[in-house]
Amino acid sequence: MRPGRSARLKLVLRGRRLGLSLVENGEIVAMYTAAPGERGQLEHLLTRITEKRAELESKLVDIIETWSE
């Protein structure tokens, strides 16, 4: 497997583990070869991870409140 394909596959698998949609994964993978390049890609990924974490924390609070009732 070529290095570029391997890197893209790793990005997709990482995105799946983080709960990103295929569209979100596609955006991140597309940034791999386009401007702003790898740095922009990583910054975008960190932003998405932060958003996803906030979403999951909100769901956790909802679950805990439901269990408490």
C-alpha positions as CSV (number, residue, x, y, z in Angstrom):
1,M,0.0,0.0,0.0
2,R,1.3,3.4,-0.9
3,P,2.2,5.8,2.0
4,G,-0.5,8.3,1.1
5,R,-3.2,5.7,1.1
6,S,-2.1,4.3,4.4
7,A,-2.2,7.7,5.9
8,R,-5.7,8.3,4.6
9,L,-6.9,4.9,5.9
10,K,-5.5,5.7,9.3
11,L,-7.4,9.1,9.3
12,V,-10.7,7.4,8.3
13,L,-10.3,4.7,11.0
14,R,-9.4,7.4,13.6
15,G,-12.5,9.4,12.6
16,R,-14.7,6.4,12.9
17,R,-13.4,5.7,16.4
18,L,-14.2,9.3,17.3
19,G,-17.7,9.0,15.9
20,L,-17.3,11.3,12.9
21,S,-19.6,10.8,10.0
22,L,-18.4,9.8,6.6
23,V,-18.8,13.4,5.4
24,E,-16.7,14.7,8.2
25,N,-14.1,12.1,7.6
26,G,-14.1,13.0,3.9
27,E,-13.5,16.7,4.7
28,I,-10.5,15.8,6.8
29,V,-9.1,13.3,4.3
30,A,-9.5,15.9,1.5
31,M,-7.5,18.3,3.4
32,Y,-4.6,15.9,3.5
33,T,-3.5,16.9,-0.1
34,A,-5.1,20.3,-0.4
35,A,-4.4,23.6,1.2
36,P,-4.0,24.3,4.1
37,G,-2.3,20.9,4.1
38,E,-1.4,18.8,7.1
39,R,-1.4,21.5,9.7
40,G,-4.8,22.8,8.7
41,Q,-6.1,19.2,8.6
42,L,-4.9,18.6,12.2
43,E,-6.3,21.9,13.4
44,H,-9.7,21.0,11.8
45,L,-9.5,17.5,13.3
46,L,-8.9,18.9,16.8
47,T,-11.8,21.3,16.4
48,R,-14.1,18.3,15.4
49,I,-12.8,16.2,18.3
50,T,-13.6,19.1,20.7
51,E,-17.1,19.4,19.3
52,K,-17.7,15.7,19.4
53,R,-16.4,15.5,23.0
54,A,-18.8,18.3,24.1
55,E,-21.7,16.4,22.3
56,L,-20.8,13.1,24.1
57,E,-20.4,14.9,27.5
58,S,-23.9,16.4,27.0
59,K,-25.3,13.0,26.2
60,L,-23.6,11.5,29.3
61,V,-25.3,14.2,31.5
62,D,-28.6,13.4,30.0
63,I,-28.1,9.6,30.7
64,I,-27.1,10.3,34.3
65,E,-30.1,12.5,34.9
66,T,-32.4,9.9,33.4
67,W,-31.0,7.2,35.6
68,S,-31.4,9.4,38.6
69,E,-35.1,9.8,38.0
